[in-house]
């Protein structure tokens, strides 16, 4: 039985309990056997707030991934997966409170969040309480290797920046300006650009914008004045459209080369006339790959009236990881960790490996262009960037 889609309804509530299979048989708790005992999994992510759209795509992908990884049963070796979904609203305090609550109830698996700052806070809770945590689309490099209990289901900033670097050839002697929000995500991109491109001889500087800023004209002018060899834009959330409009109005695209990550479907029209002037690195779009898992996810989402989006794979992969952890580790957190470390599996983006040393997700990335389609723009794959070309160094 497929997971209910109630958590994707417009009228969202803070916590929704979803049952992925029919009623489980009663288990005698005194018998010592728990082969058929349900497994509780807590999903904490944004359903409201500035990153709500990303949270929605993540949850939809998680739903599709559970369907795929459990062959539509919602169970692992006969054990029902009970999924609780909590809205963190982009607030780390709310997320930590939710985590403490479910941990206090004895739950051992937490997944989710699209916010890097929140993911780092949840990672701390995972280590303190010795529970398994699999972060969502949160991209900060600091999540990788932060502790033994924390994994990730998506890419990290290093992989974004390394993909951006493929657009400028030899970085030595080039000037690269990172334009980003002053958040854990933005700061992570600056650090990654400094490590990746700076390590290859580029002069990396940054222009960080307050997260609550709504007027971007002054910042756009600063970019024009700086005249770098490449502007790498790292942006997320509801202000993306206004930011791109300001860059276009101030002639940034006519002055300097710009590379950025291709955002979710809703942003494809946000770049305006400059759409075909931007070099897009990409984590995922619906046509990026042609494999069994991607076909299954796209088909599942379409049947539910949705479409594959930027962070759908992160949810899909998280579901695959939960199933692997439960199947191989049972209720033992150390055994779950061992089951995930070094695991190579096929997913939406292709072959993915959970690096044993620090839990980095070794995966391919993509170069993408936007092409005109009538009055709109659609992504077109330029090339797949091999996972080895964008593999981050092992976190120490």
Buried (B, 14 or more C-beta within 10 A) or exposed (E): EBBBBEBBEEEBEEBBEBBBBEEBEEEEEEEEEBEBBBBBBBBBBBBBBBBBBBBBBBBBBBBBBBBBBBEEBBBBEEBBBBBBBBBBBBBBEBBBEBBEBBBEEEBBBBBBBBBBBBBBBBBBBBBEBBBBBBBBBBBBBBBBBBBBBBBBBBBBBBBBBBBBBBBBEEBEEBBBBBBBBBBBBBBBBBBBBBBBBBEBEBBBBBBBBEBEBEEBEEBBBBBBEBEBBBBBBBBBBEBBBBBBBBBBEBBBBEBBBBBBBBBBBBBBBBBBEBBEBBBBBBBBBBBBBEBEBBEBBBEBBEEBEBEBBBBBBBBBBBBBBBBBBBBBBBBEBEEBBBBBBEBEBEBBBBEBBBBBEBBBBBBBBBBBBBEEEEEEBBBEBBEBBEBEBBBBEEBE
